[in-house]
Amino acid sequence: MGRSGERVGFYSGSFDPVTYGHLDIIGRSFRVVDHVVVGIGVSATKKPTLSFEERARLIKEETEEMAREAGGRVTVVPFQGLVVDAAHKAGAKIIIRGLRGPADYEYEAQMVGMNGILAPDIETVFLTAAPGMQIISSTLVRQIAAMGGEIEKFVPPSVAKALHKRFEEED
């Protein structure tokens, strides 16, 4: 996936939905890499709120301008299984992880150790959430949206519209 000489980073998650916190991490990733491959985890057993196609579309729309301004690019791919395998497939030598706080670090530190054994050629880079973004979680955004609450402070308007539409369909 990477062009010659291009530094590729792999940023994985469910992105259900993509939040301002995710977008902040993607935007700041361009300080470390030229190409951010956003890997959306897909599972045969888990039913996401938004389809893979919808999540991919929203991520592409919301990152297009930031990538252009940074002189980089973003691509979105589905993946199953190990993140290190998906990173290899994407041509990434860096795994990008966002940290909201100490609890995230505890979990992520274990993952870095395991991934380092599984794929010693891939480095993990932590980007801490910007102030004001540390409280945002996709799970909480979904819960607020499901109860008809305002989520526009946590997600872009296009994402809020997609979530509200999804929950209106369930009523």
Secondary structure as a PSIPRED ss2 file (coil, helix, strand):
# PSIPRED VFORMAT (PSIPRED V4.0)

   1 M C   1.000  0.000  0.000
   2 G C   1.000  0.000  0.000
   3 R C   1.000  0.000  0.000
   4 S C   1.000  0.000  0.000
   5 G C   1.000  0.000  0.000
   6 E C   1.000  0.000  0.000
   7 R C   1.000  0.000  0.000
   8 V E   0.000  0.000  1.000
   9 G E   0.000  0.000  1.000
  10 F E   0.000  0.000  1.000
  11 Y E   0.000  0.000  1.000
  12 S E   0.000  0.000  1.000
  13 G E   0.000  0.000  1.000
  14 S C   1.000  0.000  0.000
  15 F C   1.000  0.000  0.000
  16 D C   1.000  0.000  0.000
  17 P C   1.000  0.000  0.000
  18 V C   1.000  0.000  0.000
  19 T C   1.000  0.000  0.000
  20 Y H   0.000  1.000  0.000
  21 G H   0.000  1.000  0.000
  22 H H   0.000  1.000  0.000
  23 L H   0.000  1.000  0.000
  24 D H   0.000  1.000  0.000
  25 I H   0.000  1.000  0.000
  26 I H   0.000  1.000  0.000
  27 G H   0.000  1.000  0.000
  28 R H   0.000  1.000  0.000
  29 S H   0.000  1.000  0.000
  30 F C   1.000  0.000  0.000
  31 R C   1.000  0.000  0.000
  32 V C   1.000  0.000  0.000
  33 V C   1.000  0.000  0.000
  34 D C   1.000  0.000  0.000
  35 H E   0.000  0.000  1.000
  36 V E   0.000  0.000  1.000
  37 V E   0.000  0.000  1.000
  38 V E   0.000  0.000  1.000
  39 G E   0.000  0.000  1.000
  40 I E   0.000  0.000  1.000
  41 G E   0.000  0.000  1.000
  42 V C   1.000  0.000  0.000
  43 S C   1.000  0.000  0.000
  44 A C   1.000  0.000  0.000
  45 T C   1.000  0.000  0.000
  46 K C   1.000  0.000  0.000
  47 K C   1.000  0.000  0.000
  48 P C   1.000  0.000  0.000
  49 T C   1.000  0.000  0.000
  50 L C   1.000  0.000  0.000
  51 S C   1.000  0.000  0.000
  52 F H   0.000  1.000  0.000
  53 E H   0.000  1.000  0.000
  54 E H   0.000  1.000  0.000
  55 R H   0.000  1.000  0.000
  56 A H   0.000  1.000  0.000
  57 R H   0.000  1.000  0.000
  58 L H   0.000  1.000  0.000
  59 I H   0.000  1.000  0.000
  60 K H   0.000  1.000  0.000
  61 E H   0.000  1.000  0.000
  62 E H   0.000  1.000  0.000
  63 T H   0.000  1.000  0.000
  64 E H   0.000  1.000  0.000
  65 E H   0.000  1.000  0.000
  66 M H   0.000  1.000  0.000
  67 A H   0.000  1.000  0.000
  68 R H   0.000  1.000  0.000
  69 E H   0.000  1.000  0.000
  70 A H   0.000  1.000  0.000
  71 G C   1.000  0.000  0.000
  72 G C   1.000  0.000  0.000
  73 R E   0.000  0.000  1.000
  74 V E   0.000  0.000  1.000
  75 T E   0.000  0.000  1.000
  76 V E   0.000  0.000  1.000
  77 V E   0.000  0.000  1.000
  78 P E   0.000  0.000  1.000
  79 F E   0.000  0.000  1.000
  80 Q C   1.000  0.000  0.000
  81 G C   1.000  0.000  0.000
  82 L C   1.000  0.000  0.000
  83 V H   0.000  1.000  0.000
  84 V H   0.000  1.000  0.000
  85 D H   0.000  1.000  0.000
  86 A H   0.000  1.000  0.000
  87 A H   0.000  1.000  0.000
  88 H H   0.000  1.000  0.000
  89 K H   0.000  1.000  0.000
  90 A H   0.000  1.000  0.000
  91 G C   1.000  0.000  0.000
  92 A C   1.000  0.000  0.000
  93 K C   1.000  0.000  0.000
  94 I E   0.000  0.000  1.000
  95 I E   0.000  0.000  1.000
  96 I E   0.000  0.000  1.000
  97 R E   0.000  0.000  1.000
  98 G E   0.000  0.000  1.000
  99 L E   0.000  0.000  1.000
 100 R C   1.000  0.000  0.000
 101 G C   1.000  0.000  0.000
 102 P H   0.000  1.000  0.000
 103 A H   0.000  1.000  0.000
 104 D H   0.000  1.000  0.000
 105 Y H   0.000  1.000  0.000
 106 E H   0.000  1.000  0.000
 107 Y H   0.000  1.000  0.000
 108 E H   0.000  1.000  0.000
 109 A H   0.000  1.000  0.000
 110 Q H   0.000  1.000  0.000
 111 M H   0.000  1.000  0.000
 112 V H   0.000  1.000  0.000
 113 G H   0.000  1.000  0.000
 114 M H   0.000  1.000  0.000
 115 N H   0.000  1.000  0.000
 116 G H   0.000  1.000  0.000
 117 I H   0.000  1.000  0.000
 118 L H   0.000  1.000  0.000
 119 A C   1.000  0.000  0.000
 120 P C   1.000  0.000  0.000
 121 D C   1.000  0.000  0.000
 122 I C   1.000  0.000  0.000
 123 E E   0.000  0.000  1.000
 124 T E   0.000  0.000  1.000
 125 V E   0.000  0.000  1.000
 126 F E   0.000  0.000  1.000
 127 L E   0.000  0.000  1.000
 128 T E   0.000  0.000  1.000
 129 A C   1.000  0.000  0.000
 130 A C   1.000  0.000  0.000
 131 P C   1.000  0.000  0.000
 132 G C   1.000  0.000  0.000
 133 M C   1.000  0.000  0.000
 134 Q C   1.000  0.000  0.000
 135 I C   1.000  0.000  0.000
 136 I C   1.000  0.000  0.000
 137 S C   1.000  0.000  0.000
 138 S H   0.000  1.000  0.000
 139 T H   0.000  1.000  0.000
 140 L H   0.000  1.000  0.000
 141 V H   0.000  1.000  0.000
 142 R H   0.000  1.000  0.000
 143 Q H   0.000  1.000  0.000
 144 I H   0.000  1.000  0.000
 145 A H   0.000  1.000  0.000
 146 A H   0.000  1.000  0.000
 147 M C   1.000  0.000  0.000
 148 G C   1.000  0.000  0.000
 149 G C   1.000  0.000  0.000
 150 E C   1.000  0.000  0.000
 151 I C   1.000  0.000  0.000
 152 E C   1.000  0.000  0.000
 153 K C   1.000  0.000  0.000
 154 F C   1.000  0.000  0.000
 155 V C   1.000  0.000  0.000
 156 P C   1.000  0.000  0.000
 157 P H   0.000  1.000  0.000
 158 S H   0.000  1.000  0.000
 159 V H   0.000  1.000  0.000
 160 A H   0.000  1.000  0.000
 161 K H   0.000  1.000  0.000
 162 A H   0.000  1.000  0.000
 163 L H   0.000  1.000  0.000
 164 H H   0.000  1.000  0.000
 165 K H   0.000  1.000  0.000
 166 R H   0.000  1.000  0.000
 167 F H   0.000  1.000  0.000
 168 E H   0.000  1.000  0.000
 169 E H   0.000  1.000  0.000
 170 E H   0.000  1.000  0.000
 171 D C   1.000  0.000  0.000
